[in-house]
Amino acid sequence: MNEYKADAIKNVILLGHLGSGKTSLSESLAYTASAIDKKGSIEKKTTVSDYTPEEQTKLSSLSTGLLPLEFKGVKINILDAPGADELIGDITHSLEVANAAILVVDASSGVQVGTEKMWLEIKKRNLPAIIFLNKMDKENIKFDELLEQIRTKLGKQAVPFCLPLGKSDEFNGFADIVELKARIYDGTTSQDGEIYPEKMDKVESLRQELIETVAGSDEELLEKYFNGEELTMDEIRNGLKKSVYAGEAVPVVVGSSIKDIGALTLLHMIRQYFPTVAETLEVSGKNDKGQEVKRHYKDEEPFSAFVFKTLIDPFVGTINIMQIKSGTLTKDQEIYISSKEGTDKASQVFTLLGKQQIPMDIFHAGDICAMAKVADVKTGSSLSDKKNIIIYPQIVSPTPTMYLAIKPENKKDEDKLSNALAKLLLEDNTLEVVRNKETSQLLIGGQGTIHLGYIIEKMKNMFKVTVISEDQRIVYRETIKQTATAEGRYIKQSGGSGYYGVVVMRFEPNPSGEYEFAEEVFGGAVPRGYFPAVDKGLQETLEHGVLAGFPVIGVKGVLTDGKYHPVDSNELAFKMAASIAFKEACKSAKPTILEPIHKLEITIKDEYLGDVLGDINKRRGRVMGMEPSLPGYQKVIAEAPEAEITKYTIDLKAMTQGSGTFSREFTRYEEVPGNLIDKIIEEHKKYVEEHK
């Protein structure tokens, strides 16, 4: 592979709904650009970018694949992103290094939920984009209706650059509205010809729309257009380039990635209408003193890079994929690593074509490359010259929306499981691993069933650890609702030194939710030296409440009186006395169970608002407020018990046809309704008994 500098590099991400054909398109582009000799297929599990066992089993991308293509003097780094929005962490990090996007739409299905979601991600970042209507060889596709749907759901900026020729199996190309030529495809090559006369009226109509878009990009062109003058082909091309750069025009092209129809045209359009990395804005970070620093995609500046993806290879080890933000990277170059606050050597530097490593002597600013076996580098790490340190901002990843409890099928695999999770955390910073001491569960948290299923499959395939999964158990708390006073006596005398401790204590609900200890002892009824023992005895007792054994919170214990013995009193006696006093007080202090309450921020389309609000009420939740989000979307802020939302990510998708998203965050504990307490106690005791 040749060397390319920033003025000849384009980093293009492929996005779309699950199953829209992104991977097939990336394969077709790679084949057309001669990056691969033989074209693979998803069904045969032979594509370049979907090479992991998990992807081949699911017949779907679960991780962003990199395909560097060389085409007419330009290097195009194709990033084939997953279609499942549960893998948003991977998608978001890949978007960070893309400077243009292709939105792949399944023409037989139209604009789907995932199409809209990915389009919003593109618009958030103002990326120049092309919409590729894939699978045009399927039956019953109505181009005009499809175009209208795109303009309605994605925006009026969508401008058709093509008109399909032939329907269903006979689809073999399109009329190029810009060049006014028919492009008939035969494999990876296309033959130019005359547009069929019966298509010319439609072509002319669409071209008029395109000319209006071009004219609007430049004042001189607009004046020329209003004066009725013809625009030259160069003016049209340059005007389109400006419009695409600015996001004022989004070309719509048609094709079939399975038949390689449209791939060659798409490569030409990427080369002609998408910006190079050199044309993108400067990037900002902070130096080791916390001061803001700017970098440009120039070889002359000090080296810096951002690691946007980490792969764990069972044979090679850790592979870090990065974009060079400034300067150059060569083999054995010494680099500063932000995540370890130290330096190391980039001993192996290469690019990736799927899983194939392609070594290079040097990588220039703006390019995407990889390195292997450098310790302590992970997704989100910044790399730089040790004399010119820069740390780029971390990408904010969504917090988990769903947790699963896992344990190894074979108890001997505990260490292997821990090792597997540690490595997977390097790859995926939307994954969370929590060891819950109270329930003895090991929890993995992620974005939903697809995400967590991928993690479990990967542990099995790569790390040879098979796990059993079960539902997350809710961590409840206990407290008291009423003030109560009780005496605790711990007296044991049977010859020799014994035990003697008597306390009188008042227990009060503490509105702060915290534990608090105080004393109001007069006249030395209990010597001060025993106060810490009373405090400690109470704290140990509160670890297991009287109802179900859940930890007790929100209690203030006040020592008011007591008795001691000059010989037999000791710390243990007063610890035990405090414990007895609390348990006795609970008989009249109205103990109850508290459950965790989570704050939810739910983003949904306007049309699903009523269903979602009604569902929140069914979950014992409260709507705290609403506010407009993106056009056509509402953000609902609510609170609900954790017990009611453990699988909310699944239910929300069902309610909103996959379009709803949410985040959750623990806020506080609240009393469980009385009618649920007995059930919670019974279930907890049963669980404890089964897991003895």
LUMLO-463260 format. One record per residue (C-alpha): residue in three letters; y negated, x negated, z. Coordinates in steps of 0.05 Angstrom, whole numbers, padded with zeros to 5 digits, always signed. Layout:
BEGIN
AlaYXZ
...
//
This chain:
BEGIN
Met+00000+00000+00000
Asn-00069-00025-00018
Glu-00127-00036+00030
Tyr-00181+00017+00033
Lys-00249+00017+00066
Ala-00286+00077+00096
Asp-00320+00095+00030
Ala-00251+00108-00001
Ile-00215+00141+00057
Lys-00208+00216+00068
Asn-00172+00244+00129
Val-00149+00314+00112
Ile-00112+00362+00159
Leu-00067+00417+00135
Leu-00072+00480+00178
Gly-00044+00550+00173
His-00001+00605+00202
Leu+00071+00587+00221
Gly+00113+00588+00158
Ser+00055+00587+00109
Gly+00084+00526+00074
Lys+00042+00468+00101
Thr+00100+00419+00103
Ser+00124+00440+00034
Leu+00053+00428+00009
Ser+00048+00360+00042
Glu+00115+00342+00009
Ser+00090+00365-00059
Leu+00025+00325-00050
Ala+00064+00263-00030
Tyr+00111+00271-00090
Thr+00054+00284-00139
Ala+00016+00223-00113
Ser+00080+00181-00120
Ala+00082+00165-00046
Ile+00155+00188-00047
Asp+00206+00181-00103
Lys+00245+00244-00088
Lys+00219+00310-00062
Gly+00252+00338+00000
Ser+00258+00410+00024
Ile+00253+00444+00091
Glu+00318+00482+00081
Lys+00356+00418+00067
Lys+00321+00384+00125
Thr+00297+00327+00081
Thr+00221+00331+00084
Val+00181+00269+00102
Ser+00138+00298+00158
Asp+00190+00343+00192
Tyr+00240+00290+00211
Thr+00256+00304+00284
Pro+00320+00341+00302
Glu+00279+00396+00336
Glu+00237+00408+00273
Gln+00299+00407+00228
Thr+00334+00458+00274
Lys+00273+00504+00276
Leu+00256+00492+00202
Ser+00184+00486+00226
Ser+00133+00432+00244
Leu+00128+00419+00318
Ser+00087+00356+00315
Thr+00033+00330+00268
Gly+00061+00286+00213
Leu+00022+00231+00178
Leu+00027+00220+00102
Pro-00020+00167+00073
Leu-00028+00179-00002
Glu-00061+00136-00055
Phe-00094+00174-00112
Lys-00142+00147-00164
Gly-00174+00094-00120
Val-00177+00137-00057
Lys-00132+00137+00005
Ile-00119+00208+00031
Asn-00089+00210+00100
Ile-00054+00278+00103
Leu-00043+00305+00173
Asp+00010+00360+00170
Ala-00004+00399+00234
Pro+00042+00449+00268
Gly+00033+00523+00254
Ala+00049+00549+00324
Asp-00016+00556+00363
Glu+00023+00540+00427
Leu+00021+00468+00402
Ile-00055+00470+00405
Gly-00058+00404+00442
Asp-00028+00367+00384
Ile-00070+00406+00334
Thr-00135+00394+00372
His-00124+00319+00377
Ser-00109+00315+00302
Leu-00171+00355+00286
Glu-00211+00303+00323
Val-00197+00251+00269
Ala-00198+00296+00208
Asn-00261+00299+00166
Ala-00237+00356+00121
Ala-00185+00412+00123
Ile-00139+00451+00077
Leu-00123+00521+00103
Val-00055+00541+00074
Val-00046+00617+00065
Asp+00021+00649+00048
Ala+00000+00693-00011
Ser+00058+00740+00001
Ser+00035+00754+00073
Gly-00041+00747+00066
Val-00087+00727+00122
Gln-00044+00725+00185
Val-00062+00716+00258
Gly-00049+00641+00255
Thr-00092+00636+00192
Glu-00151+00665+00230
Lys-00140+00622+00291
Met-00137+00558+00250
Trp-00198+00579+00210
Leu-00237+00586+00275
Glu-00216+00515+00293
Ile-00242+00490+00226
Lys-00308+00528+00233
Lys-00318+00503+00304
Arg-00321+00432+00277
Asn-00358+00449+00212
Leu-00305+00415+00171
Pro-00309+00421+00095
Ala-00249+00462+00074
Ile-00207+00487+00016
Ile-00163+00549+00021
Phe-00096+00540-00015
Leu-00060+00605-00032
Asn+00013+00583-00030
Lys+00075+00619-00053
Met+00040+00652-00112
Asp+00109+00657-00145
Lys+00131+00711-00096
Glu+00134+00784-00117
Asn+00080+00837-00111
Ile+00021+00790-00100
Lys-00046+00821-00118
Phe-00097+00766-00125
Asp-00159+00810-00122
Glu-00137+00844-00058
Leu-00118+00777-00028
Leu-00186+00748-00045
Glu-00221+00808-00014
Gln-00180+00801+00049
Ile-00199+00727+00054
Arg-00273+00743+00046
Thr-00269+00800+00098
Lys-00230+00761+00151
Leu-00251+00689+00138
Gly-00321+00695+00108
Lys-00361+00707+00045
Gln-00363+00632+00032
Ala-00294+00635+00000
Val-00304+00622-00075
Pro-00246+00626-00123
Phe-00238+00563-00166
Cys-00175+00590-00200
Leu-00147+00653-00230
Pro-00070+00656-00228
Leu-00032+00660-00294
Gly+00035+00696-00293
Lys+00065+00736-00237
Ser+00126+00727-00192
Asp+00177+00680-00224
Glu+00132+00673-00285
Phe+00074+00644-00246
Asn+00064+00576-00278
Gly-00008+00557-00269
Phe-00079+00583-00268
Ala-00145+00587-00304
Asp-00192+00533-00277
Ile-00258+00570-00268
Val-00299+00506-00260
Glu-00272+00469-00321
Leu-00257+00533-00361
Lys-00187+00509-00378
Ala-00117+00537-00369
Arg-00074+00490-00328
Ile+00000+00502-00340
Tyr+00046+00463-00293
Asp+00111+00430-00309
Gly+00134+00394-00246
Thr+00080+00346-00222
Thr+00043+00345-00288
Ser-00001+00399-00319
Gln-00018+00415-00390
Asp-00089+00438-00406
Gly-00098+00494-00455
Glu-00142+00552-00474
Ile-00150+00610-00426
Tyr-00117+00673-00451
Pro-00169+00719-00484
Glu-00149+00778-00440
Lys-00166+00736-00378
Met-00235+00712-00402
Asp-00275+00772-00376
Lys-00248+00762-00306
Val-00257+00686-00310
Glu-00329+00694-00333
Ser-00343+00743-00276
Leu-00315+00695-00224
Arg-00351+00636-00256
Gln-00417+00673-00250
Glu-00405+00678-00174
Leu-00389+00604-00172
Ile-00453+00586-00212
Glu-00494+00627-00162
Thr-00463+00587-00105
Val-00479+00522-00141
Ala-00551+00543-00155
Gly-00562+00559-00081
Ser-00545+00487-00062
Asp-00606+00456-00094
Glu-00678+00481-00106
Glu-00682+00450-00175
Leu-00616+00482-00196
Leu-00639+00548-00167
Glu-00703+00546-00208
Lys-00664+00528-00270
Tyr-00615+00585-00257
Phe-00671+00636-00248
Asn-00703+00612-00313
Gly-00638+00630-00349
Glu-00620+00558-00366
Glu-00547+00535-00370
Leu-00525+00486-00316
Thr-00489+00424-00341
Met-00419+00408-00318
Asp-00445+00349-00277
Glu-00496+00395-00244
Ile-00441+00445-00228
Arg-00395+00392-00199
Asn-00450+00360-00157
Gly-00475+00428-00134
Leu-00405+00448-00114
Lys-00396+00382-00077
Lys-00460+00395-00037
Ser-00439+00467-00022
Val-00369+00446+00001
Tyr-00397+00390+00045
Ala-00445+00439+00078
Gly-00392+00493+00087
Glu-00431+00541+00043
Ala-00373+00544-00006
Val-00299+00544+00010
Pro-00259+00535-00055
Val-00199+00581-00061
Val-00143+00552-00104
Val-00074+00579-00120
Gly-00005+00547-00127
Ser+00067+00542-00106
Ser+00086+00480-00066
Ile+00160+00492-00080
Lys+00146+00489-00155
Asp+00093+00435-00148
Ile+00041+00481-00179
Gly-00029+00465-00156
Ala-00014+00399-00120
Leu-00045+00356-00174
Thr-00107+00399-00177
Leu-00112+00397-00102
Leu-00110+00321-00102
His-00166+00320-00154
Met-00207+00368-00112
Ile-00197+00328-00048
Arg-00221+00267-00085
Gln-00280+00303-00117
Tyr-00304+00353-00064
Phe-00285+00325+00004
Pro-00327+00272+00039
Thr-00303+00202+00053
Val-00301+00178+00125
Ala-00363+00135+00110
Glu-00402+00198+00097
Thr-00387+00228+00165
Leu-00433+00223+00225
Glu-00435+00167+00276
Val-00391+00172+00337
Ser-00412+00164+00410
Gly-00378+00137+00472
Lys-00395+00100+00536
Asn-00390+00027+00552
Asp-00359-00001+00616
Lys-00426+00009+00652
Gly-00428+00083+00634
Gln-00484+00075+00583
Glu-00481+00114+00517
Val-00460+00073+00457
Lys-00458+00093+00384
Arg-00410+00068+00330
His-00407+00077+00255
Tyr-00349+00075+00208
Lys-00365+00004+00186
Asp-00323-00059+00185
Glu-00383-00100+00207
Glu-00386-00067+00276
Pro-00342-00087+00336
Phe-00271-00058+00334
Ser-00259+00009+00368
Ala-00207+00064+00360
Phe-00184+00129+00390
Val-00110+00144+00401
Phe-00099+00216+00380
Lys-00024+00218+00382
Thr+00034+00183+00417
Leu+00106+00184+00394
Ile+00167+00163+00433
Asp+00219+00132+00387
Pro+00288+00121+00418
Phe+00295+00054+00382
Val+00224+00028+00375
Gly+00195+00055+00440
Thr+00124+00080+00444
Ile+00084+00087+00379
Asn+00010+00102+00384
Ile-00027+00132+00325
Met-00102+00120+00323
Gln-00163+00127+00281
Ile-00206+00064+00275
Lys-00277+00086+00292
Ser-00309+00019+00277
Gly-00290-00052+00257
Thr-00221-00073+00234
Leu-00152-00082+00264
Thr-00103-00137+00247
Lys-00034-00158+00273
Asp-00036-00194+00340
Gln-00110-00176+00351
Glu-00129-00174+00424
Ile-00154-00106+00445
Tyr-00184-00074+00507
Ile-00145-00012+00530
Ser-00186+00040+00570
Ser-00125+00072+00602
Lys-00102+00007+00634
Glu-00172-00025+00641
Gly-00143-00089+00612
Thr-00127-00124+00547
Asp-00064-00132+00506
Lys-00043-00154+00436
Ala-00031-00106+00379
Ser+00033-00143+00359
Gln+00058-00091+00310
Val+00007-00055+00265
Phe+00028-00007+00210
Thr+00017+00061+00179
Leu+00069+00116+00179
Leu+00096+00158+00122
Gly+00132+00209+00165
Lys+00176+00163+00207
Gln+00177+00105+00157
Gln+00134+00046+00180
Ile+00092+00012+00127
Pro+00065-00055+00153
Met-00005-00076+00134
Asp-00044-00140+00146
Ile-00109-00104+00162
Phe-00136-00034+00173
His-00209-00018+00161
Ala-00259+00028+00196
Gly-00243+00102+00187
Asp-00170+00092+00171
Ile-00111+00120+00210
Cys-00058+00070+00232
Ala-00006+00059+00286
Met+00018+00005+00333
Ala+00082-00002+00374
Lys+00105-00029+00441
Val+00037-00036+00475
Ala+00043-00016+00548
Asp-00002+00036+00582
Val-00031+00065+00517
Lys-00026+00140+00512
Thr-00057+00200+00477
Gly-00132+00199+00491
Ser-00136+00124+00503
Ser-00196+00086+00474
Leu-00184+00017+00445
Ser-00240-00033+00433
Asp-00263-00105+00430
Lys-00261-00134+00500
Lys-00332-00161+00492
Asn-00358-00094+00466
Ile-00322-00041+00507
Ile-00329+00032+00486
Ile-00293+00092+00516
Tyr-00292+00155+00474
Pro-00295+00224+00507
Gln-00229+00255+00526
Ile-00209+00317+00488
Val-00206+00377+00534
Ser-00135+00404+00532
Pro-00117+00475+00553
Thr-00084+00484+00621
Pro-00013+00512+00623
Thr-00005+00587+00615
Met+00069+00589+00632
Tyr+00116+00551+00677
Leu+00192+00542+00676
Ala+00235+00513+00731
Ile+00286+00462+00705
Lys+00342+00421+00734
Pro+00394+00376+00701
Glu+00460+00408+00683
Asn+00493+00345+00712
Lys+00464+00325+00780
Lys+00476+00252+00761
Asp+00421+00259+00709
Glu+00363+00266+00759
Asp+00336+00197+00742
Lys+00345+00208+00667
Leu+00306+00273+00674
Ser+00249+00239+00711
Asn+00246+00184+00659
Ala+00246+00234+00601
Leu+00189+00275+00631
Ala+00148+00212+00644
Lys+00153+00193+00571
Leu+00140+00263+00546
Leu+00076+00265+00587
Leu+00052+00204+00547
Glu+00063+00244+00483
Asp+00035+00311+00505
Asn-00024+00319+00552
Thr-00019+00395+00552
Leu+00048+00388+00587
Glu+00046+00390+00663
Val+00102+00370+00710
Val+00100+00396+00782
Arg+00150+00385+00838
Asn+00142+00445+00885
Lys+00166+00423+00953
Glu+00165+00494+00981
Thr+00212+00524+00930
Ser+00247+00458+00914
Gln+00235+00473+00840
Leu+00216+00423+00787
Leu+00167+00459+00742
Ile+00144+00444+00671
Gly+00081+00479+00649
Gly+00060+00491+00577
Gln+00029+00539+00528
Gly+00088+00586+00519
Thr+00161+00593+00500
Ile+00156+00553+00435
His+00122+00495+00470
Leu+00169+00493+00530
Gly+00230+00504+00486
Tyr+00209+00444+00444
Ile+00203+00401+00507
Ile+00273+00422+00531
Glu+00304+00410+00462
Lys+00271+00341+00459
Met+00299+00322+00526
Lys+00368+00341+00502
Asn+00363+00307+00433
Met+00324+00244+00449
Phe+00339+00230+00522
Lys+00408+00261+00526
Val+00389+00305+00586
Thr+00412+00378+00584
Val+00374+00422+00632
Ile+00383+00491+00662
Ser+00320+00532+00664
Glu+00301+00590+00710
Asp+00239+00630+00726
Gln+00184+00600+00768
Arg+00185+00624+00840
Ile+00118+00647+00868
Val+00092+00609+00928
Tyr+00070+00661+00979
Arg+00034+00650+01045
Glu+00033+00687+01112
Thr-00025+00702+01158
Ile-00046+00749+01215
Lys-00093+00808+01209
Gln-00110+00820+01282
Thr-00129+00778+01342
Ala-00075+00771+01394
Thr-00064+00733+01459
Ala+00004+00708+01483
Glu+00035+00661+01532
Gly+00084+00607+01513
Arg+00130+00578+01566
Tyr+00176+00519+01555
Ile+00208+00501+01622
Lys+00274+00464+01628
Gln+00292+00430+01694
Ser+00363+00409+01707
Gly+00358+00348+01750
Gly+00319+00286+01733
Ser+00258+00290+01689
Gly+00253+00358+01653
Tyr+00205+00396+01609
Tyr+00147+00437+01633
Gly+00093+00466+01589
Val+00057+00533+01594
Val+00000+00554+01548
Val-00040+00617+01540
Met-00068+00622+01470
Arg-00112+00669+01430
Phe-00098+00673+01355
Glu-00151+00699+01308
Pro-00154+00711+01233
Asn-00197+00656+01203
Pro-00237+00683+01143
Ser-00243+00613+01113
Gly-00168+00613+01100
Glu-00161+00547+01136
Tyr-00124+00528+01199
Glu-00168+00513+01260
Phe-00153+00493+01332
Ala-00200+00500+01391
Glu-00195+00501+01467
Glu-00231+00540+01522
Val-00192+00512+01581
Phe-00228+00512+01649
Gly-00211+00474+01712
Gly-00160+00428+01681
Ala-00105+00480+01676
Val-00080+00439+01618
Pro-00099+00365+01619
Arg-00139+00343+01557
Gly-00084+00293+01540
Tyr-00039+00350+01520
Phe-00088+00384+01473
Pro-00065+00343+01412
Ala+00007+00363+01428
Val-00011+00437+01429
Asp-00049+00428+01363
Lys+00009+00391+01331
Gly+00061+00441+01356
Leu+00020+00497+01327
Gln+00013+00463+01259
Glu+00087+00450+01255
Thr+00102+00523+01272
Leu+00054+00548+01219
Glu+00095+00513+01166
His+00144+00571+01171
Gly+00118+00641+01186
Val+00155+00696+01224
Leu+00164+00744+01166
Ala+00198+00704+01111
Gly+00186+00632+01130
Phe+00126+00621+01083
Pro+00071+00574+01107
Val+00018+00608+01150
Ile-00056+00601+01132
Gly-00121+00630+01156
Val-00106+00625+01231
Lys-00149+00599+01288
Gly-00111+00581+01350
Val-00151+00577+01415
Leu-00120+00547+01478
Thr-00150+00587+01537
Asp-00104+00572+01596
Gly-00039+00543+01618
Lys+00000+00504+01671
Tyr+00029+00436+01676
His+00075+00396+01722
Pro+00054+00326+01744
Val+00125+00299+01732
Asp+00160+00344+01682
Ser+00103+00359+01633
Asn+00103+00320+01568
Glu+00080+00326+01497
Leu+00144+00358+01472
Ala+00140+00413+01524
Phe+00070+00432+01503
Lys+00088+00429+01429
Met+00145+00478+01442
Ala+00101+00522+01486
Ala+00049+00528+01430
Ser+00104+00548+01381
Ile+00131+00601+01428
Ala+00061+00628+01441
Phe+00047+00638+01366
Lys+00113+00673+01353
Glu+00101+00719+01413
Ala+00030+00734+01390
Cys+00055+00754+01321
Lys+00087+00816+01352
Ser+00018+00847+01359
Ala-00024+00804+01310
Lys-00001+00844+01249
Pro+00028+00787+01207
Thr+00028+00798+01133
Ile+00044+00763+01067
Leu-00009+00735+01020
Glu+00001+00723+00946
Pro-00035+00674+00898
Ile-00090+00705+00856
His-00109+00674+00789
Lys-00172+00679+00749
Leu-00158+00696+00676
Glu-00203+00685+00616
Ile-00174+00725+00559
Thr-00201+00721+00488
Ile-00181+00779+00444
Lys-00203+00816+00382
Asp-00247+00877+00395
Glu-00193+00924+00370
Tyr-00145+00904+00427
Leu-00196+00910+00484
Gly-00171+00978+00509
Asp-00098+00958+00510
Val-00113+00893+00547
Leu-00157+00926+00599
Gly-00105+00979+00613
Asp-00051+00926+00619
Ile-00092+00886+00669
Asn-00095+00948+00714
Lys-00020+00956+00709
Arg-00012+00885+00734
Arg-00052+00900+00797
Gly-00109+00861+00766
Arg-00185+00870+00768
Val-00232+00862+00709
Met-00291+00821+00733
Gly-00332+00822+00669
Met-00334+00818+00594
Glu-00376+00780+00545
Pro-00378+00772+00469
Ser-00341+00711+00445
Leu-00336+00694+00371
Pro-00356+00748+00321
Gly-00306+00804+00328
Tyr-00277+00776+00393
Gln-00287+00792+00467
Lys-00276+00748+00527
Val-00248+00787+00586
Ile-00255+00754+00655
Ala-00205+00783+00705
Glu-00164+00767+00767
Ala-00091+00783+00777
Pro-00034+00763+00823
Glu+00007+00705+00797
Ala+00071+00745+00806
Glu+00046+00793+00751
Ile+00027+00740+00700
Thr+00084+00689+00699
Lys+00101+00711+00628
Tyr+00034+00739+00608
Thr+00029+00692+00548
Ile+00089+00729+00517
Asp+00062+00798+00534
Leu-00009+00783+00510
Lys+00018+00761+00443
Ala+00058+00825+00437
Met-00002+00867+00454
Thr-00050+00832+00406
Gln-00002+00816+00349
Gly-00006+00743+00368
Ser-00082+00737+00365
Gly-00098+00737+00440
Thr-00105+00673+00481
Phe-00119+00661+00554
Ser-00127+00609+00608
Arg-00110+00616+00681
Glu-00133+00583+00745
Phe-00114+00593+00818
Thr-00172+00620+00860
Arg-00146+00643+00928
Tyr-00093+00681+00967
Glu-00098+00756+00980
Glu-00056+00805+01020
Val+00004+00835+00984
Pro+00006+00911+00982
Gly+00048+00938+01039
Asn+00099+00971+00994
Leu+00118+00903+00963
Ile+00126+00862+01027
Asp+00198+00882+01044
Lys+00221+00867+00973
Ile+00188+00797+00974
Ile+00220+00781+01041
Glu+00288+00804+01018
Glu+00286+00765+00953
His+00262+00702+00988
Lys+00316+00704+01041
Lys+00368+00716+00987
Tyr+00342+00656+00947
Val+00343+00611+01008
Glu+00414+00632+01024
Glu+00438+00618+00953
His+00406+00549+00952
Lys+00429+00524+01020
//
